[in-house]
Amino acid sequence: MLSDHDAAVFAGRGTRMAKSRTITKSRATKKGRKTMAVSGVKSPVTKPAGDDSPKLPKGEIGALDQMRGDEPGSARLSSRPAPDIAVNRFDKSELFARALEAHQAGRIDEAIALYGAVLRQNPDQPDVWNNLGVALRRSKHHDASLVAYRRAAELRPGNAGLWSNMGNCLREMMRFEEATAAHDKALELDASIKSHPFNAGLVFRDTNRFEQAIRHFDAALAIDPDYVDANWDKALALLAMGQYEAGWAGYETRRKLADNPIRPLEGAPEWDGKADLRGKRLLLRAEQGFGDMIQFARFVPMVGKKAAHIILECRSELIPVMRTIAGVGTIVEKGAKLPPFDLHVPLLSLPHVMKINEAELHRVSAEPYLSAPKGKQARLSPPPGTVLKVGLIWAGKLNPRDRSCPLEKLMPLMAQKGACFYSFQVDERRGDIAKLGANALITDMGEHIHDFGDSAALMKAMDLIITIDSAPAHLAGALGVPVWMLQLYTTDWRWMVGRADSPWYPTMRIYRQEAPGDWATPIGKLGADFANLLKARLGATA
């Protein structure tokens, strides 16, 4: 998951700029959600760590703005006149103030245009170049953002925060060696700002070098032990390394993330894993995305043996499959009025309060724990000679990073007779099939999928699921269906590092990118395994 901290230099409104001060802007709330069959895991994402306030010329105001670096800008157009038309009506200070106001208000397109207008009047302003870089990066214009940072660095090379900003941009561009060099420069100039070692650690996180990442996170925590983002990313790194006791404890930091609110519940205590549940009604609260809920649902039967009645909260699309979990007494849709309960706990806190270690995780994951809803059964009509029915999911959510694999990369699999392919996409990416002229090669099941119960029934009719990292990957694994997952170079904590299997799903096989953006290697390995599987199936029917 992506996280890092950039900072813009903000000045007060007016034609004269007051004495220097520092302001911190709160984390923005994560926006939007994906539909059930293509969305991936929605783990909380930390925003960029705020860079230190640049050393400003006398009379200017420095302030920190912590900008999210993991979601595209969504600026709305301003009703103000176009900035290039209005330039002559404002002096430079007023124009800069308008740019800052737009930036702080989230009107990123307007801010970019106004910063440009200021720089056309006088390009020798490093703080304006820095702010422009932050705004451009937020709107995913990384190449332009990098240029802006370089222009700022040329004018003020001794600004540590600027080099940290530049490193963040380079990391998102997957130019990891250059990112490391930029962060090293920031640390050389000033290692006392907590975001500098933190941001440097994110490069090691994104290159799957978690021990080095943790050392940098610890350096940030030595400056501020309550640094939420560093505690959060350290927890994920520990989990990726299989250090479950410390990892689960740190995973509770998600409660402090502003984009992962857990609403307070009055009148009933939270279960700590120790209180006796005999005769008690326990509410398991919904969190995060579809994939997370499916993944952590494996712990429900364990706690179900301790309580008199389990109430499970989840989003409506999950209700049909969550009903099939052993030990669930009542299902309630997230946001609906809750029935009476005695204690409550977030579902994703169960491994922490129940002290799940590696051995226990393997035990509870050994068997499928979800099933297709009763009465739902797929009716397929594969072509004569089909020995292998394959479900496909190639596209998913774009944040915190795009996990999608171009469908055309998978099409060589379809050149071999004996296999029949079914698409489980339910969003606009269903259109990829027609765009590639693949209607005769792939059967689109999207119209038949309305919730995860429909997906489960169709998956149970498959011999194999080939998918990206997504909620359907979790669903297939929870159902016990063989699932081959294509994984990005930057791994997610739950898939760990350097292994083709998963402790979470015994039927899963992982095919990993060995370099950023390289699908050729994992698809080549998957293709070879697929050819062997198909050959074996054809041989068995000969």
JOJOHU-V327032 format. One record per backbone hydrogen bond with DSSP energy under -1.0 kcal/mol. CO is the residue of the C=O (numbers start at 1). NH is the residue of the N-H. E is the energy in kcal/mol with one decimal. If there is no record, write none. Layout:
co->[CO,CO]
nh->[NH,NH]
e->[E,E]
//
This chain:
co->[6,23,35,35,39,48,57,67,82,82,86,87,91,92,93,94,95,96,97,98,99,100,101,102,103,106,107,108,109,110,111,112,113,114,115,116,117,118,123,125,126,127,128,129,130,131,132,133,134,135,136,137,140,141,142,143,144,145,146,147,148,149,150,151,152,156,159,160,161,162,163,164,165,166,167,168,169,170,171,174,175,176,177,178,179,180,181,182,183,184,185,186,193,194,195,196,197,198,201,202,204,205,209,210,211,212,213,214,215,216,217,218,220,224,227,228,229,230,231,232,233,234,235,236,237,238,239,242,243,244,245,246,247,249,250,251,252,253,254,257,269,277,280,280,281,281,282,283,284,285,289,290,291,292,296,297,299,300,301,303,303,309,310,310,311,312,314,315,317,318,319,321,322,325,330,332,333,343,344,345,346,347,349,350,351,352,357,358,359,360,361,373,383,388,389,389,390,391,392,393,394,397,406,407,410,411,412,418,418,420,421,422,423,427,428,429,430,431,432,433,434,438,438,443,445,446,451,452,453,454,455,456,459,464,465,466,467,470,471,472,473,474,475,476,478,478,482,483,484,485,487,492,493,500,505,507,509,511,515,517,519,520,521,522,523,524,525,526,527,528,529,530,531,532,533,534,535,536]
nh->[67,64,38,39,471,5,60,48,85,86,89,90,95,96,97,98,99,100,101,102,103,104,105,107,106,108,111,112,113,114,115,116,117,118,119,120,121,122,125,129,130,131,132,133,134,135,136,137,138,139,141,140,142,145,146,147,148,149,150,151,152,153,154,155,156,159,163,164,165,166,167,168,169,170,171,172,173,175,174,176,179,180,181,182,183,184,185,186,187,188,189,190,196,198,199,200,201,202,205,206,209,208,213,214,215,216,217,218,219,220,221,222,224,227,231,232,233,234,235,236,237,238,239,240,241,243,242,244,247,248,249,250,251,252,253,254,255,256,257,260,344,280,308,309,342,343,311,345,313,347,293,294,295,296,299,300,303,304,305,306,307,282,329,330,284,332,334,318,452,322,323,324,325,328,312,314,336,283,271,285,349,350,353,354,356,355,361,362,363,364,365,376,386,420,463,464,422,466,424,468,405,403,409,410,413,414,415,387,388,390,443,392,445,430,431,432,433,435,436,438,437,441,442,423,448,449,455,456,457,458,459,460,462,391,484,393,486,474,475,476,477,478,479,481,369,370,465,509,467,511,513,495,496,510,508,483,485,487,518,519,523,524,525,526,527,528,529,530,531,532,533,534,535,536,537,538,539,540]
e->[-1.1,-1.3,-1.1,-1.8,-2.9,-1.6,-2.2,-1.1,-1.2,-1.6,-1.7,-1.8,-2.3,-2.6,-2.4,-2.1,-2.0,-2.5,-2.5,-2.4,-2.4,-2.9,-1.9,-2.6,-1.2,-1.7,-2.3,-2.7,-2.1,-2.4,-2.9,-2.1,-1.8,-2.3,-2.5,-1.8,-1.1,-1.8,-1.3,-2.0,-2.5,-2.5,-2.7,-2.4,-2.3,-2.6,-2.8,-2.3,-2.1,-1.6,-2.9,-1.7,-1.2,-2.4,-2.7,-1.8,-2.2,-2.4,-2.4,-2.4,-2.1,-2.7,-2.0,-1.3,-2.4,-1.5,-1.4,-1.9,-2.4,-2.5,-2.2,-2.0,-2.0,-2.6,-2.3,-2.0,-1.4,-2.7,-1.8,-1.1,-2.2,-2.6,-2.0,-2.2,-2.5,-2.6,-1.9,-2.0,-2.5,-2.4,-2.0,-2.5,-1.7,-1.5,-3.0,-1.9,-2.1,-1.3,-2.2,-2.6,-3.0,-1.7,-2.0,-2.6,-1.7,-1.7,-2.5,-2.9,-1.6,-1.9,-2.4,-1.8,-2.0,-2.0,-2.3,-2.6,-2.7,-2.1,-1.9,-2.0,-2.0,-2.5,-2.3,-2.3,-1.3,-2.7,-1.6,-1.5,-2.1,-3.3,-1.5,-2.4,-1.8,-1.0,-2.2,-1.6,-1.8,-2.4,-1.4,-1.8,-1.5,-2.5,-1.5,-1.7,-2.6,-2.0,-3.0,-2.1,-2.7,-2.5,-2.0,-2.3,-2.8,-2.6,-1.6,-1.7,-1.7,-2.5,-1.0,-1.3,-1.5,-2.6,-1.9,-2.3,-3.3,-2.4,-2.5,-1.7,-2.2,-2.5,-1.8,-1.3,-1.3,-1.6,-3.1,-1.9,-2.3,-2.7,-2.8,-2.1,-1.8,-1.5,-2.5,-2.5,-2.7,-1.2,-2.5,-2.2,-2.0,-2.6,-1.2,-1.8,-1.6,-2.8,-2.7,-1.5,-3.0,-3.1,-2.7,-1.0,-2.9,-1.0,-1.6,-1.6,-1.6,-2.0,-1.5,-3.2,-1.6,-3.1,-2.7,-2.8,-1.9,-1.9,-1.9,-1.6,-1.5,-2.2,-1.8,-3.0,-1.4,-1.3,-2.0,-3.0,-2.0,-1.4,-1.8,-2.5,-2.1,-2.1,-2.7,-2.2,-1.9,-2.7,-3.2,-1.9,-2.8,-1.3,-2.4,-2.8,-2.1,-2.7,-1.8,-2.4,-1.5,-1.6,-2.1,-2.3,-2.5,-3.2,-2.2,-1.9,-1.2,-3.3,-1.8,-2.2,-3.0,-2.9,-2.1,-1.1,-2.3,-2.1,-2.1,-2.7,-2.9,-1.8,-2.2,-2.7,-2.3,-1.9,-2.4,-2.8,-2.4,-2.2,-2.3,-2.7,-2.4,-1.9]
//
